[in-house]
Amino acid sequence: MPRPAILESAAEVGALFADGNLVSVSSSSGLGCPDAVLAALGEHFRQTGTPRDLVLIHPIAAGDMYGVKGVDRIAQPGLIARIIAGSYPSGPSSAPTPRIWSMVDNDEIEAWNLPSGIIFHMLREGSAKRPGVLTKVGLGTFVDPRRQGGRMNRRTAATLVEVEEFRGEEWLFYPALTPDVSVVRATTADTNGNLAFRREGAYLGAYEQALAARNNGGTTIAQVSEIVPAGSLPMQTVRVPGILVDHLFVAPDQRQTTQTDYDPAISGETMVDVADLEPIAWSPEKVIARRTAQELADGQTVNLGFGISALVPYILLEEGLDGSVTWVIEQGAVGGLPLLGFQFGCAVNAQALVPSPDQFTYFQGAGFDQALLSFLEIDREGNVNVSRIAARPAITAGAGGFIDITAHARKIVFSGTFTTAGLNLEMEERSLHIRNEGKVRKFVDQVEHVTFSGHHAKERDQNVKVVTERCVLQLGADGWIVTEIAPGVDFDRDVQAQCGFRLHRSSDMRSMDPSLFAPESINLKLQPAT
């Protein structure tokens, strides 16, 4: 194999892309994004008007959540024709809406949102010349063609996902993906193109994406911070061999995450004394995280999603229970302490780091004990929406790995406030007081997007709970059952009246633990896992 060429200009980068190319980008929001390559491609298009009508593949979002970096570098009319993404950049409501979301909302491009793990596996199937992925992941959700088929706007008409009957059962079929160009990122390349990830917070799917391009006659561009002589990288540090890499682009100042230049703890090069970390600030979200923590058992392996549920490991830390649960996240970390905010996807003190496609295989097969996830909307049928609210596009990022994780999970705990937009809560005298109710209901008659199917959850006998600041609910055969209510909260006024459908009161509905509503320790004790 010839040595990879080193690219030094936007013109050299842009010349590697042809009109209509299928382009796969390895990233996870602001983690591991080959931003410098995307910026060069965007600059080349502004100067020349080429290439045009690219089809982008992002298994996980490629962007910094502020609408500045990542995919927004190339979110230009004419440059992108279609995008197939596991998730999209999104950020705080105070931040501008990312340009790629605006293009989707305004029907400027065709757009699909498919489960992140499934997209990785579509690439893997393309590498092996197999037709695609046959799975039950996504049945009954918005990616099911009997709903939206993963389409995210009116402009998107083509069918990507199909329902197939195989051996008397219904399955979804996702076709293989064969990229013309894959863009990946690593820390170091040697002059033979071997890639090492020493300072990266995750491997993501760089190998799978490079392999998919190589096996289908395509090209792989690797962004790295440095190039070293051939033979200087220890064999076991190489995650992507040089036989899969065609071009190198050096970005010496590439950041580890959106807001981190370099922290050796994120890449597992040093350990962190977690006892020195500041406790989570007192808030209603902390109350919810505390109650969610009471669902855990000692020795369990638990998946975490972005949002309030990401606070739960810090509750265990405050309660002296760090290490009692092994956390697993879709970017690949196993164990340790997952980080928050725009470092989410990374963990410190992790036991292992595995590629995202393999982590998703683990999730899809429900190898873990339970998942702690957030929600935007919940309806009477038990459906949950985390992927799309048209009126609030900036806060919705698509499904990500949510559908992969929930498809067969044995137990799922969704966490969030009961209402939103103006909700004002106070916790006094070990009880909850609602000073101003939120203007937006989150428990609605019918969700806008079915990211989790209540019908399929009942068929699969999944244990599904929702923890809010004012009550705890359990999904039953006939709908949602309120099993606990916060002290100080009135069921009719504060729960039922704020819900878009009729709730069932458990015959033994009890008070939530009053200690949850005071800032002192709740003396959390975890029962042994069964």
KOLBATI-817093 format. One record per residue: residue in one letter; x, y, z of N, C-alpha, C in turn. Coordinates in steps of 0.001 Angstrom, whole numbers, plus 500000, padded with zeros to 6 digits. Example, Ala and Ser with C-alpha at 12.3 -4.5 7.8 and 13.67 -1.06 7.14 Angstrom:
A513190494310507800512300495500507800513200496700507800/S512850497750507080513670498940507140512900500030507870/
//
This chain:
M500836498796500000500000500000500000500871501256500000/P500543502240499166501285503500499194501015504254500492/R501954505085500870501751505890502069500669506940501816/P499911507287502860498854508287502657499426509650502320/A498683510386501515499077511740501157498724512696502284/I499544513702502484499283514704503515498656515928502849/L497464516274503284496717517401502725497088518674503464/E497230519770502734497671521013503362496782522203503051/S495748522026502252494918523178501878493473522758501683/A492588523747501700491177523495501433490983522952500027/A491789523425499087491665522954497703491988521465497615/E493009521014498335493360519593498307492278518747498959/V491704519246500035490605518523500689489401518460499758/G488981519603499246487785519657498412487879518813497166/A489079518675496609489264517910495372488997516418495555/L488940515949496815488711514519497077487231514152497035/F486368515145496962484923514916496966484361515202495581/A483453514340495149482763514547493872481285514799494125/D480632515419493165479198515675493288478454514384493613/G477545514476494583476691513343494914477334512288495775/N478561512504496234479236511507497065478468511219498350/L478551509960498775478061509543500084479231509687501051/V479082510561502050480188510944502925479851510592504373/S480668509757504996480461509351506381481437510096507277/V480921510680508372481742511473509283481686510871510674/S482853510608511257482938510070512609482977511219513603/S482031511216514547481985512274515560480943511914516591/S480932512646517697479847512564518681479681513946519271/S478773514724518694478602516122519079479963516799519030/G480442517338520143481731518018520149482887517112520472/L482661515807520548483707514851520894484198514147519637/G485494514234519371486085513496518257485707513994516887/C485263515249516786484811515769515492485995516201514627/P486088515712513382487150516158512465486816517523511881/D486743518504512754486215519814512397487067520532511353/A488379520356511425489250521072510493489038520608509060/V488789519313508866488520518802507521487189519354507008/L486174519346507880484874519872507465484962521362507153/A485743522094507952485920523521507672486597523739506321/A487595522907506011488277523028504717487333522727503567/L486486521704503733485512521378502695484523522525502503/G484049523102503609483135524238503507483761525430502819/E485028525704503114485737526813502481485918526562500987/H486253525330500632486426524997499207485121525209498442/F484001524841499051482710525030498377482397526510498201/R482709527322499210482442528759499079483277529375497957/Q484458528854497755485348529406496732485047528894495327/T484579527661495215484456527028493897483050526582493533/G482167526445494549480825525920494267480797524419494094/T481889523751494409481948522292494323482568521745495609/P482251520495495946481314519573495294479872519924495670/R478935519336494966477527519618495200476781518337495566/D475672518561496268474684517504496521475269516290497236/L476079516543498240476611515440499032475511514807499875/V475670513501500142474793512772501057475631512467502298/L475265513047503430476054512918504652475526511813505552/I476450511096506181476111510082507171476792510464508479/H475998510650509528476530510934510863475887509950511839/P476574508877512212475959507958513190475591508653514496/I476425509578514938476112510432516080476351511862515606/A475746512835516276475824514223515800477252514675515603/A477474515437514557478786516027514291478655517533514409/G478956518069515583478847519504515764479086519883517203/D479231521167517454479586521630518791478378522070519606/M477167521852519092475919522178519771475615523675519808/Y476501524489519264476248525920519212476033526399517787/G476013525484516834475806525888515458476990526619514875/V478204526223515251479404526881514735480300525874514036/K480609524779514701481566523821514172480864522571513662/G481682521582513268481141520310512826480354520428511539/V479192519775511491478409519730510265477962521118509822/D477853522066510759477472523418510360478525524080509477/R479745523581509493480780524098508586480396523877507122/I479618522836506877479263522516505490477757522600505248/A477038523178506205475592523338506051475311524537505150/Q475574524357503852475436525428502871474534524958501729/P473642525800501253472766525419500137473575524950498943/G473220523800498432473900523238497281474980522241497631/L475598522394498792476659521466499181476076520143499686/I475011520227500468474369519042501017473014518846500344/A472750517618499902471434517280499362470626516456500356/R471320515558501074470651514654502015471535514467503240/I470907514131504357471661513761505551470954512608506248/I471734511621506641471248510483507403471991510527508728/A471304510861509805471984511114511074471329510360512215/G472179509915513141471653509345514380471138510441515286/S471805511590515261471357512767515997471929513997515309/Y471433515150515735471821516422515135472331517353516231/P473183518303515892473636519258516909472445520012517498/S472451520153518797471459520994519474472122521545520713/G471593522631521213472223523253522361471209523909523267/P471674524743524191470753525437525087469840526364524318/S468676526640524903467691527477524215468209528884523948/S469222529307524717469789530643524525470729530710523327/A471148529540522819472091529507521701471340529562520377/P471991530032519322471347530026518004471041528598517557/T469966528434516809469658527124516253470739526734515256/P471344525547515397472358525132514420471820525205512996/R472674525624512086472266525818510696471718524537510085/I472292523399510444471808522150509856470363521888510251/W469980522242511481468586522083511895467683523018511102/S468147524252510879467348525200510093467121524668508687/M468152524068508086468000523509506741466983522375506733/V466988521561507794466007520474507894464607521046508077/D464469521975509025463148522551509317462553523294508131/N463413523918507340462942524712506205462859523909504911/D462977522595505015462878521717503845463897522056502760/E465083522497503175466133522799502205466871521539501763/I466876520511502617467546519246502303466658518097502752/E466904516915502224466256515706502719466986515253503980/A466233514739504938466860514378506212466157513184506845/W466979512258507320466492511112508075467162511098509441/N466445510563510407467011510304511733466804508816512010/L467892508075512084467847506639512354468642506354513625/P468411505221514278469157504920515503470667504899515250/S471410505508516154472863505627515975473532504271515780/G473204503328516641473825502012516533473497501325515229/I472274501499514764471875500893513494472679501491512346/I472926502802512369473726503415511292475138502832511293/F475739502690512468477049502038512530476998500646511901/H475942499908512195475836498540511691475483498505510205/M474789499527509703474564499639508256475895499808507523/L476795500589508115478130500736507541478910499429507610/R478784498740508738479482497463508901478987496442507872/E477678496414507637477125495488506640477602495858505237/G477708497153504973478234497581503682479671497144503476/S480454497119504556481849496674504464481944495222504035/A481003494410504501481047492965504261480239492543503033/K479754493514502260478961493240501055477671492488501375/R477153492730502581475856492155502946474762493191502684/P473510492740502556472469493675502107472073494726503118/G472190494429504405471757495406505387471495494774506726/V470786495515507583470537495100508960469077494683509106/L468850493465509575467509492972509882467391492920511401/T466471493690511956466426493873513399465022494265513846/K464770494123515130463521494621515702463697496016516303/V464921496531516288465171497868516819464447498904515957/G463560499648516569462812500686515859461378500333515544/L460985499073515731459593498711515475458655499559516327/G457640500121515699456651500913516408457061502339516696/T458311502701516389458773504065516627458670504886515343/F459141506117515393459032506984514215459912506514513059/V460854505598513297461644505084512175460940503942511455/D459890503413512045459064502399511393458384503058510186/P458464502464508989457872503104507805456360503275507894/R455714502574508829454277502777509024454001504047509827/R455047504656510333454967506002510905455710506940509942/Q456801507560510396457517508485509507458648507830508727/G459028506622509078460147505973508402461465506690508612/G461569507436509719462781508188510013462889509516509294/R461900509850508462461947511127507724461714512288508692/M462481513365508494462424514484509427461757515737508871/N461334515700507606460631516867507066459800516462505851/R459058517428505309458167517143504186458927516842502898/R460109517394502773460870517215501544461354515772501373/T461510515069502462462088513727502432461021512719502035/A461156512148500861460132511240500338460624509805500193/A461890509617499943462408508270499674462266507376500897/T462176506081500659462057505088501728463409504445501987/L463871504534503231465107503866503624464846502595504425/V463801502617505232463519501516506150462301500750505661/E462381499427505707461275498589505241460879497581506317/V459608497208506318459117496136507191459229494817506436/E459838493835507070459983492516506459459415491447507396/E458811490411506814458410489253507617459436488152507407/F459969487658508504460991486618508446460683485581509515/R460476484340509060460162483233509955458986483556510873/G457983484168510279456741484428510989456759485620511916/E457816486420511883457907487589512747458181488845511924/E457750489979512476458012491273511846459385491801512238/W460109492308511245461413492912511461461490494201510657/L462433495056511009462760496212510180464056495922509440/F464087496342508175465286496178507352465855497544507026/Y467132497729507389467866498961507091468947498612506073/P468994499270504910469960498888503875471391499235504258/A472337498474503729473758498742503956474147500095503386/L475149500712503982475681501990503517477116501798503031/T477419502378501877478744502217501270479308503594500917/P480009504234501837480460505607501605481536505721500534/D481473506806499804482532507151498861483717507785499586/V483401508551500646484441509195501450484069509036502924/S485036508632503736484856508643505187485853509620505788/V485362510425506725486208511403507411486235511034508888/V487420510712509387487570510266510768488602511134511470/R488752510878512779489725511656513546490460510762514524/A491742511032514723492560510357515721493520511382516308/T494311510936517267495311511839517838496577511862516980/T497065510670516644498367510538515996498277509589514815/A498970509932513742499167509014512622500663508844512424/D501060507631512022502434507519511549502433507710510034/T503592507734509449503671508039508014503101506930507142/N502794505772507738502084504707507009500569504841507129/G500103505826507897498664506044508046498029505326509213/N498810504602510016498250503948511195497797505002512200/L496604504808512763495995505829513616495937505370515067/A496415506213515964496339505981517403495479507063518039/F494794506703519124493772507569519706494130507988521136/R495408508187521404495885508378522774495167509493523511/R494905510610522856494283511740523544492786511873523262/E492197510865522669490762510926522355489936510418523531/G488744510977523675487837510535524727487005509331524335/A487055508948523046486289507788522566486854507376521212/Y486683506103520889487069505624519557485961505857518547/L484706505946519053483527506096518205483510504988517149/G483289505333515874483221504307514839484227504524513741/A485392505058514089486387505401513066486789504189512235/Y487028503062512892487451501869512150486368501421511179/E485132501321511653484033500848510803483810501765509609/Q483939503068509827483703504006508736484839503976507705/A486062503856508186487191503727507259487109502418506488/L486718501343507157486607500038506511485517500047505440/A484385500695505747483286500750504784483707501465503509/A484488502537503653484980503233502463485974502368501701/R486951501799502394487978500992501735487385499830500962/N486457499095501580485927497893500943484978498177499790/N484634499437499617483739499799498519484379500795497562/G485717500784497536486429501616496573486462503082496906/G486163503427498163486128504826498551487436505309499143/T487384506485499753488557507181500280488334507522501743/T489384507407502557489310507820503956490302508943504214/I489782510025504811490600511159505239490640511136506763/A491826511138507352491972511151508801492555512477509253/Q491819513160510136492346514357510776493105513933512037/V494332514422512204495154514078513364495855515331513869/S496352515260515085497081516407515627498567516334515336/E499063515121514968500485514988514691500743513766513827/I501874513800513124502340512661512340503732512287512848/V503934510996513103505211510500513626505786509491512636/P507058509161512756507668508212511819507035506822511889/A507030506147510762506536504763510715507332503907511689/G506611503024512371507253502128513318507355502667514721/S506962503922514935507088504510516270505838504331517131/L504751503861516540503533503624517314503502502167517781/P503409501913519086503253500534519543502029499889518893/M502159498654518489501113497974517735499744498046518416/Q499707497852519731498418497783520422497755499144520585/T498450500225520260497814501539520332497110501907519038/V497346501147517969496748501466516672495335500910516607/R494361501796516433492951501388516356492462501297514919/V493058502067514019492724502012512595494031501799511839/P494184500666511154495442500425510443495580501299509205/G496818501564508845497092502441507716496595501932506387/I496337500640506279495821500100505013494431500627504693/L493777501257505683492434501810505458492455503321505279/V493616503952505375493704505414505403494427505911504146/D493795506836503448494344507347502184494984508716502315/H494434509560503209494902510938503305494942511360504771/L495895512219505104496030512767506447495924514286506384/F495227514853507361495107516303507477495495516658508907/V496534517467509067497059517765510399496381519011510972/A495815518843512169495194519954512899495789519949514307/P496936520570514504497649520454515784496891520995516982/D495916521872516755495172522468517857493783521856518029/Q493549520652517480492214520062517623491909519834519107/R490670520147519491490266520062520894489729518669521194/Q489852518275522460489303516984522871487784516997522798/T487172518038523345485722518215523310485440519661522954/T484171519985522855483774521346522516484453522379523414/Q484544522080524704485049523063525662486325522609526354/T487016521628525810488224521105526440489350521039525428/D490426521773525696491600521664524834492248520290525018/Y492565519961526253493157518664526533493130518408528036/D492568517300528414492552516851529800492914515372529786/P494078514994530302494499513600530225493565512633530930/A492736513121531845491779512237532505490693511781531543/I490328512645530578489287512287529610489738511136528726/S491015511088528409491547510006527565492106508849528382/G491863508867529683492267507747530528493749507681530814/E494479508771530584495921508780530831496255509047532295/T495320509660533011495485509893534444494172509575535142/M494239509364536436493057509116537251492669510394537982/V491401510475538358490865511634539057490414511198540443/D490735511990541448490206511754542788488804512349542833/V487808511521542607486439512028542481485925512615543788/A486564512283544894486138512849546167486320514359546199/D487185514887545314487424516329545281486414517083544423/L485525516372543723484574517033542836483499517755543633/E483054518891543109482002519657543766480676518903543694/P479875518928544761478562518275544705477632518982543732/I476633518276543267475624518857542380474842519932543135/A474614521059542491473879522155543131472454521716543477/W471947522242544559470593521931545011469572522485544018/S468674521632543545467726522025542508466651520955542384/P465535521265541703464539520218541426465127519060540626/E466063519374539726466688518301538950467444517342539851/K468055517879540904468758517005541843467783516125542597/V466627516651542927465587515838543578465208514659542681/I465000514945541401464625513885540460465744512856540346/A466986513324540250468113512398540151468235511542541398/R467972512122542567468017511345543807466972510226543793/R465749510582543399464701509540543375465025508476542329/T465594508880541214466003507915540194467068506982540744/A467989507522541533469053506696542121468483505601543020/Q467323505844543596466705504829544453466218503608543676/E466212503688542355465829502556541516466994501591541264/L468194501973541666469381501178541358469598500083542385/A470383499096541985470800498024542891472308497881542821/D472892497487543927474333497328543993474807496258543015/G475844496580542239476402495613541310475786495637539927/Q474819496529539690474185496591538377475086497293537354/T474795497006536074475372497742534959474255498572534356/V474467499889534242473381500813533928473805501784532836/N472939501930531846473158502910530784472633504273531208/L473323505305530768472929506678531070472686507457529798/G471656508293529809471419509215528725471715510633529155/F471687511548528188471944512962528442470770513561529196/G471031514541530054469958515214530766470034514948532257/I468872514960532910468824514785534357469427513448534777/S469190512414533992469701511088534364471217511079534483/A471905511970533752473368512027533819473860512505535180/L472952513067536004473318513508537346473380512354538342/V472765511230538008472625510140538975473973509620539481/P474994509450538632476282509000539183476831509931540256/Y476526511230540152477018512195541127476229512109542425/I474985511654542352474223511380543567474872510227544325/L475222509158543598475893508037544249477226508470544847/L477943509335544145479217509831544650479009510566545977/E478009511450546031477731512191547265477308511277548406/E476660510177548062476156509249549079477188508189549454/G478421508346548963479475507399549296479350506067548598/L478691506050547427478420504794546724479068504749545345/D480042505617545104480733505574543813481352504194543604/G481134503624542425481640502292542125480647501186542395/S479518501495543030478506500468543299477782500044542033/V477753500934541039477101500678539757478128500918538655/T478111500073537624478985500268536469478195500974535380/W478626502180535031477931502988534032478452502654532636/V477562502600531663477951502358530272477258503394529391/I478030504060528525477479505089527653477820504784526204/E477015505318525297477072504898523895478374505257523195/Q479083506250523694480356506606523070481440505566523357/G481193504680524325482089503549524512482670503343525888/A482518504311526799483090504158528131482341503102528930/V483096502298529666482551501305530588483111501621531968/G482238501908532926482672502219534270483170503642534400/G483719503933535590484183505286535863483029506228536141/L483300507506535999482309508548536266482046509325534977/P480876509167534366480554509935533155480524511430533445/L480976512210532491481048513659532656479757514325532181/L479616515580532533478372516309532284478552517373531213/G477429518009530857477448519134529941478006518752528583/F478856519621528035479397519385526708480587518439526713/Q480878517843527880481821516738527958481096515400528041/F479762515440527971479009514183528037479417513285526861/G479573512010527156480125511064526189481505510613526607/C482109511389527507483407511026528082483207510584529534/A484175509858530058484159509455531457485574509501531999/V485700509790533283487004509680533946487034508384534745/N488217507838534898488433506597535664487689505405535080/A487465505413533774486754504295533137487573503004533239/Q486864501884533264487518500575533292487948500138531892/A487179500565530903487452500151529525486816501156528585/L487317501162527352486749501985526295486606501101525065/V485381500936524597485135500075523445484585500922522299/P484728500489521055484157501236519935482632501320520043/S482092502437519625480640502632519710479834501531519019/P480210501055517818479410499996517199479296498749518071/D480362498411518798480309497249519686479481497544520927/Q479583498771521430478758499151522577477277499075522214/F476943499475520987475543499422520571475056497984520382/T475920497083519966475533495674519911475156495190521309/Y475937495593522298475658495268523696474307495840524129/F474038497087523743472770497708524102471591497037523411/Q471720496812522120470605496233521367470218494850521893/G471188494118522408470924492803522970470574492822524443/A470459494036525037470023494218526423470927493488527411/G472247493661527237473168493041528174473257493760529507/F472727494969529604472786495768530825471529495548531663/D471521496073532883470399495840533800469259496839533642/Q469596498093533447468554499101533232469158500335532577/A468267501182532054468674502427531407467989503595532098/L468750504660532317468220505898532882468266506953531790/L467091507438531383466987508307530219466058509481530508/S466080510474529643465229511643529785464050511568528818/F463176512575528861462032512610527947461627514042527666/L461025514239526494460407515513526144458894515456526297/E458303514354525840456854514154525923456563512687526231/I455435512467526902454932511120527175453434511152526942/D452881510075526337451437510083526086450716508925526772/R449400508901526587448537507944527281448879506495526949/E449420506236525759449735504867525340451078504374525885/G451803505264526554453125504893527041454231505243526075/N453895505943524982454912506374524032455720507532524612/V457000507579524261457895508628524743458561509293523544/N458655510612523589459291511396522534460536512079523093/V461684511821522488462894512587522795463500513173521523/S462878512945520386463551513179519113463090514397518332/R461857514862518554461381515927517656460205516670518273/I460373517974518458459256518874518758459407520054517811/A458551520127516830458716521104515754458740522533516271/A457975522815517319457906524181517836459160524582518598/R459979523592518986461191523885519754462382523125519159/P462745523411517914463777522622517241465137522688517902/A465453523790518572466794523945519137467060522957520266/I465999522461520927466228521557522058466150520094521649/T465816519811520395465676518430519968466831518035519067/A467430516922519377468635516512518652468449515196517923/G467222514721517806467026513401517221467180512311518267/A467096511075517815467027509943518741468380509516519274/G469450509711518520470743509206518960470685507705519187/G471220507262520319471198505835520636469993505399521433/F469038506314521642467870506050522495467101504811522046/I466873504668520752466076503541520251466853502237520363/D468160502272520086468991501081520277468921500610521725/I469000501560522658469071501246524082467752500715524608/T466646501332524197465345500992524782464649499819524113/A465119499384522948464385498372522185464124497110522990/H465120496633523738464959495383524484465360495507525950/A465602496738526412466020496928527803465005496321528760/R465511495659529783464607495022530745463896496045531626/K464618497095532006464029498147532834464501499490532332/I463575500466532256463886501816531806463265502799532791/V464056503769533229463555504839534080463740506153533329/F462615506777532963462650508085532322462553509154533410/S463341510223533275463326511261534297463177512635533664/G462453513507534361462257514866533881461205515573534705/T461089516884534532460042517628535227458683517319534598/F457632517511535366456282517169534912455787518147533856/T456102519419534029455817520444533019457112521222532779/T457079522154531827458286522928531535457887524329531073/A458877525180530840458679526553530372458003527401531446/G458798527923532351458287528775533415457996528058534710/L458267526766534795458027526019536031458921526550537145/N458321526894538272459051527425539427458710526582540645/L459725525915541178459514524982542287460373525381543478/E459858525096544672460642525264545886460525524011546730/M461635523636547347461639522511548260461879523055549658/E460851523009550499460921523532551860460307522541552829/E460929522415553993460407521584555063460109520178554575/R461059519648553770461001518271553273459737518004552450/S459319519015551700458168518862550817458360519768549601/L457492519583548590457589520309547326456451521313547213/H456790522532546772455787523571546577455921524109545158/I454816524107544414454804524580543032454373526042543040/R455329526947542860455028528378542904454407528849541597/N454941528391540478454372528690539160454427527430538320/E453306527074537737453252525877536900453857526173535531/G454495525166534944455046525325533614453969525541532570/K454289526314531546453310526615530506453132525453529519/V454128524588529446454108523505528461453934522171529166/R452894521443528783452690520102529324453613519095528643/K454142518184529422454980517124528870454255515786528823/F453158515680529565452306514495529499451094514871528642/V451084514362527415450128514804526399449318513614525888/D448213513932525214447355512863524703448085512010523671/Q448871512653522799449611511934521763450923512660521494/V452032511951521590453329512570521354453502512893519876/E454331513892519607454606514285518225455446513241517497/H456401512655518194457292511636517652457295510449518605/V457133509255518111457222508064518955458666507560518901/T459459507958519887460836507479519965460907506176520749/F459938505966521618459804504729522385458352504299522311/S458121503056521942456763502555521748456236501888523018/G455203502493523600454569501891524757453925500558524435/H453364500446523240452728499195522828453741498049522815/H454895498287522213455905497235522153456508496962523524/A456580497991524368457082497784525728456186496834526499/K454875496982526330453946496076527011454048494666526449/E454194494567525127454345493245524510455596492530525008/R456660493292525232457943492710525654458080492638527167/D457036493059527873457025493007529341458187493804529929/Q458459494971529350459510495828529889458993496571531120/N459874496751532076459570497489533289459879498956533019/V458837499805532921459013501201532520458465502116533609/K459326502999534114458935503970535128459268505377534647/V458585506352535236458900507769535021459039508414536387/V460141509127536585460372509857537825460328511347537514/T459438512062538177459371513518538071459552514109539461/E459549515427539527459721516086540817458504515919541717/R457339515627541121456112515602541927455465514234542040/C455895513278541227455301511946541300456171510940540565/V455881509673540830456515508554540133455401507755539472/L455619507358538224454604506627537467455185505311536965/Q454314504326536837454666503009536304453752502711535115/L454333502221534017453520501848532867452872500495533118/G451537500464533088450787499233533271450044498849532008/A449355497756532053448634497260530880447585498242530397/D447000499019531304445930499956530951446375501410530964/G447678501648531042448161503025531009449082503330532166/W449214504624532470450150505081533489449518505061534875/I450232504498535819449774504391537199450678505259538072/V450091506172538833450858506981539774451061506167541043/T452314505862541340452628505013542498453132505810543698/E453682507007543446454184507856544529453865509307544204/I453677510099545247453424511525545066454235512288546090/A454740513446545678455616514220546559454829514819547711/P455423514872548898454767515572550008454568517040549651/G453363517557549920453034518934549571452327519070548247/V452212517969547481451596518005546151450199517405546228/D449244518060545571447870517565545510447671516801544198/F447192515580544280447071514743543083446189515387542031/D444994515825542403444049516363541417444543517670540812/R445024518584541647445413519914541167446774519916540455/D447742519215541036449132519334540577449580518215539655/V448840517128539621449226516008538772448185515790537676/Q446994515379538061445989515072537048445618516282536200/A445473517424536808445060518621536058446152519107535099/Q447376518689535317448478519097534445448840518030533419/C448014517015533332448257515890532429447192515872531341/G447575515550530114446648515571528989445806514332528835/F445847513424529805445048512198529744444791511701531164/R443907510743531293443530510230532604444589509289533149/L445050509594534358446011508757535057445289507812536013/H445933506716536344445404505780537336446160505970538643/R445436506002539740446065506069541055446269504666541577/S447481504362541976447734503054542568446931502903543852/S446450501699544099445677501448545317446516501662546573/D447840501566546422448715501806547571449681502969547284/M449170503989546580449996505160546286450558505738547585/R451860505970547609452504506427548826453248507735548570/S453748508310549642454513509546549534455930509232549073/M456459510104548212457886510041547907458665510310549189/D459839509763549289460678509913550476460889511395550783/P460429511882551947460585513311552262462036513783552269/S462979512880552540464385513292552585464888513742551221/L464188513351550145464580513797548807464506515308548674/F463660515950549457463344517367549289464093518271550263/A465122517741550905466008518524551754467432518315551271/P468291519328551360469622519224550760470563518240551436/E470255517817552652471141516891553336471119515519552671/S472097514677553013472179513322552469470868512565552674/I470531511726551722469329510892551848469669509508552404/N470944509311552777471388508020553320470974506862552402/L471320507016551136470937506033550126471593504688550398/K470797503634550357471280502259550478470804501488549257/L471708500800548607471349500015547432471231498549547804/Q470117497951547410469938496520547620470819495748546637/P471221494525546970472027493741546027471257493461544745/A471956493450543624471319493114542352470893491656542366/T469742491385541743469243490010541695469623489378540364/
//
